[in-house]
Amino acid sequence: MGRPFALDFGTIMQMGAALGADAALLAEVLPIAEAAIVNRIAEIAEEGSD
């Protein structure tokens, strides 16, 4: 079974705009947050496949 390898930045930016988030700040931190989220999902998937 596959796993996520990226987040949909466009959707996240739209959600941020709808919630009143600072777009420049969101765009700056999103790549870092994406890596952390995707890596954690991979770790959880690997733990569950034991």
Order of alpha helices (4+ residues) and beta strands (2+ residues): alpha-alpha
